Amino acid sequence: AGARDVISDFFLTGESALFSALAVALALFIFLQLGIAPKISFLAVAILALATPVAAYSGWLFSEPIAAALLLSASTVLFVQPPEMSIPAWRALAAGALLGAAVWVRPTHVIAVPVYLAAVLLRDKKKQWSAATALAVAAGIGVAVLLWRNAYLHGSAFDFGYPVAAEGGKALNTFETPLFTGLLGFLLSPGKSVFLFSPPILLAMIGLPRLWRRDRGLAVVAAATP
C-alpha cells in the first residue's frame, strides 16, 4: 500500500513516454513510406523528438503524447499507400475510430475531423466519397458516445467534466479573449508562441509545397490541423 503512489506515477508517466515514442516512430514510418531517404528521415524524426515539446511531455502526465499518437495513427492508416490508390473503406473506418478516440482525449480535437475529411477528398481527383463517409461515420460514433457519456455522468452532453475555474479563479471554459489577441499570444508572445516552443514548424512550413507534390492528403492534414 505504501508504494501505491510510486507505482501509479510510474505507469502514468510511462504511458506518456510510450505514446511519445509511438508518435515519433509513426512519423518515421510515414517519412520512409513517402520515399524520403532513411538518413534524412532519421534526422527529421530526431528533430521532431528533441526540438519540439515531444521530449518534454514524455516525462509528465499530459494528454499531448497520446493525442499526437492517435492523430499520426490516423494519418498512417489513411495515407501510407501510393496516392494513386483509392483509400479502402476499412482504412477510413479505422482512421475515423482513431479520430473519435482523439476527441475523447480532448474534445477540441473534433476540429481535426473535417480536416481529415477534406484531406481524403482532396487526395485525388476521384473524390473518394465512400472513404470520406466511412471516416465521418466512425468519428461521429465516437463523438456521439462521448456526448452520451457526458449526459450520463454530468447531466449535460456538453459538460466534459472540466472545472469551471482553476489557478486562483481563472476561467477555463470560456471564449471571451478577442480572436486577434489570442492569435497574437499563440503565435508571437514570449510565453505561448508555438514558434518558440517548436522552432521546426518554420522548416515544416517551407516543406509543405514538396509534401503537397508527394501526397496531397498528408499536406492538407499538416497545414490545416494546427
N, C-alpha and C positions, 0 to 999 in steps of 0.2 A: 504493500500500500504506500510506503514511503517513496517508492520510485515512480509513482504514477505520473507526476508532472514531468519528470525527465523522459520517460518513455513516450508520453504524449507529445512533448516538444520534438523528440527525435523523429517521430513519424510525420508530424505536421510539416516541419521544415524539410525533412527528407522528401516529402511529396513535392515541395516547391523545386528542390534540386532535380528531381526526376523529370518533372514536366518542363523545366528549363532545358535540360539536356535533350529531351524529346523534341522540343521546338527547334533547337539548333540542328539536330540530326535530320529532321524533316526538311529544313531549309537546304542542307547539303544534298539530300536526295533530289530535291526539286532542281537545284543548280546542275547536278550531273545529268539528270534526265533532259534538261534543256540543251545539252551538248556543250556546256561550258567545261573547259579543261580542268582536270582534277586539281592541279596546283592552284589555279585561280579560285576554284570552288572552295577549297580548304581555307584559302586566305580570306575569302568573303565570309565564311561562317565563323572564322576566328574573330573578325571584326565585329560580326553580329554578337558573338558571345561575350567579348571583352570590352567593346567600346559603346555598348548600349546598356540600358538598365537590366538586361537579362541576368548578368552575373550578380548584380546587387539583389535582385528579387529572389534569386535562387536560394538565399540563406534565411529568408523570412517567410512567414505565412501570409502571402498576398495572393490575390486572385489572378494577377497578370500572367504567371507562368502557365497555369492550366488554360487560360483563355488563349494565349499565344499558341499552345499546342493544339487546341481544338480548331482554331482558325486555319493554322497551317495544315492540319489533317484534312480539313475540308478542301483546301486548295490542292493538296496532293491527290485526293480521291478524284477531284473533278478534272484536273488539268495535266496530270503526269501521264500523258499519252500524246501521240502526234496530233497537232492541231487540225489536220485534215480529217481525223476520225471523229465521228459523232459520239457524244457522251452517252453511254448506256444508262437506262433508267435506274438500274441498281446502284450505279455510282452516284447519280443525282440524289437518290433516296438516302444513301449513306451520308453524303455531304450535308443534306438537309437535316438529318438527325444530329450531326456534329454541330451545326449552327444552332439548332434548338438547344443542345446541351450548353453551348456558349451563352445563350440567353439566360439559362438557369444560373450560370456562374455570375453574370452581371446583366441585369435587364437591358441596359443601354446597348448591348451587343445586337439587339434587334435591328439596329441601323445597318448592320452588315448584311442582313438577309437580302434586301433589294439590290445591294451592290453585287452580291454573288449572282443574283438572278440576271442582272444586266450583263455581267461577265459571261454567263452561259449563252445569252442571246447574241452577244457581240463577237463571240469567239470565231464564228464562221458565218458565211452568208446564208446558210440553210435555216437560220433562226430555229434553234432547237427547242421548240415549244414543249415537246414531250419531256425532255430533261428538265426544263425550267419548271414545268408543272409539278413533276415529281419532287424537285427541290423545295418548291413552295409548300407542297402538302406536308412533307416530312418536317420542315421547320415550323410550319403552322401548328402541327400537332404538338410539338414541343412547347411552343408558346402557350397554346390553349391549356395544356396540362399544368403549366406553371401558374396561369391565371386561376385555374380551378383550385390549385393548392393554396394560393393566397386567400381565396374566398373561404376555403375550409378552415385555414389556420387563423386568419386575421379578420375575417368578416367582410373583406373587400377584395375584389380581384386585383386592384391596383395598389394594395398595401403589401409591399415586398419585405416588410419586417425591419426596415431600416429605422433607427431612432430619428425623431424629428430634429433634435439638436444635439450637438456634442462640442467638445473643446471650448467650454466656457459659454455655451449658449449659441454657438454659430449654427445657423440653419443649414441642414444637409440636403434637403429635397426640394429646394425652390429654384426657380429660374428667373430671378429678378435682376441679375447682373446684365447690363446692356451688352448686346452681342459684340460690338466693336471693342468694348473694354475686355471682355472675355478672350476674344481672339488675340488682342494685343498681349494679354497676360500669357497665354499659352504659346505664343509664337516668339515674343521678343523680351519678356520680362526676365530679370536675373533669377527669379525664384521658380518659374514654371516653364520657361522656354523649352519646347521639345527639341530645338536645335542644340541647346546647351546640354541637355540630358542625353541626347543621342545624335552627335555630330554626323555619323554616317548617313543620316537621312539626306544630307546635301549630295552625297555621292549617289544615293539611290535615285534622287530626282534627275540627275544627269543621265542615269542609265535607263530611265523609263522608255525613251524612244526605241532603244535597242530591244528592250523586253517586248514592246509592242510588236516589233517585227518578228520576234520569235514565237510569242503566244499572246494574243490579244486579251484572252480571258484573264490570265495572270496579271497583265499590265493594268487592266481595269481594277482588279482587286487591290493591287499595290498602290494605285494612285488614288482611288476613291474611298477605300475603307478608313484611312486616317481622318 
